[in-house]
Amino acid sequence: MDELTGTPNQIEWAQQIILQVEAEFDRVSLAFQTVAARQFGPKQADTLAVLALLDEHRTTVLARREAGYFIREWQELSDQVRQMIFRDSRYQLIKANRTPS
């Protein structure tokens, strides 16, 4: 893995934040995996597609190497991961194509 860029203090701070970001992605992923395990057919396929989107976003976020990015965007961890998925146009398409229960 490439090193983070920034001042030594920024890097140390960002490394702590990254651990929290990874844990949040894991938490959201586990929630979707739990739902998928109880589903069948198209609903399960949709949830698995959302999991793939989540993994893609995780990879993109964690590939960032600027300590300042993590400090600015992820320091106050709330629902960034969920919002990231909800704003994804592919998620919107999945949601729009769902059949009513």
N, C-alpha and C positions, 0 to 999 in steps of 0.2 A: 504494500500500500504506500502511495506517495505521502510524503510528510505534509502536514498542514502549513499554510503560510500565514504569517502574522508575527506580532511580537511574542516573546516567550510567555508573557502573561495571557495574551489572547489565546495562544495555542493550548495552554494548560486549561483555561476556562472552556474553550471549545471542546476539548477532549472529554471533559465532564459532561457537557451538554450532549455530545454525540452518544454517550452511553444511555442517556435518558431518551434520546430520539430512537435509538435502536430498540429500547424496551417498549416504547410506545408503538412502533411498527409491529413488534412481536405481539403486543396486547391486542391490537386491532386485527391482526392476522389470525390470532387464535379465536377471536370472536367469530370471524367469518368462517373459519374451519369448523367450528362447533355448529354453526347454522348449516353449513354444507353437508355435514355428516347426518343431519336429520332430514335432508331433502332428497328428492328423486327427480329424474327427468330434466325438463327445461329449467325448473327453478334451481336445481343443483348446478346445472351448466352455467346459469347466470352468476351464481355465487362464486363458482370457480373462476369465471372470467373476471370478476371483481378482485378476487385474490391475485390473479395474474397482474392486473393493473396496480394493485398495492405493491407487489414485488418489484414492478418496474419503477414505481415512484421511489421506493426504498433505495434501489440501486442508484437512481439519479441523485437523490438527496445525499446519500453517503459518499458518492463519488466527488462531491464538492470538496475542494481543498483549501478554501479560504476560511480561516478561523472566524473572521468577521461575519461571514454568512450565517454560521451557526449561532453566533452571539446575537445578531440582529433578528433572525427569523425564528429561532427555536429556543431562545433563552426562557421565555415564558411559555412553557408547553401547555397547551390547552387542547383544542380539537383540530390542530393543523392537519394531522394525517387524515382524519375524516373529511375535512373540508377539501383537501387536495383531491380525494377520490370523488367527492360530490361535484367538484368543478370540472372534472375530466369529461370531455365530450363523449368519450366511449362509454363512460358510466351513464351519462344522460341517455345515450342510445339504448343501452341495456334496459334502463328504467322505462323508457318510452315504449319499448317493445314487449314489456311484461304483459301477460294476460291476467285479468282480474282473478283473484282467488275464489 
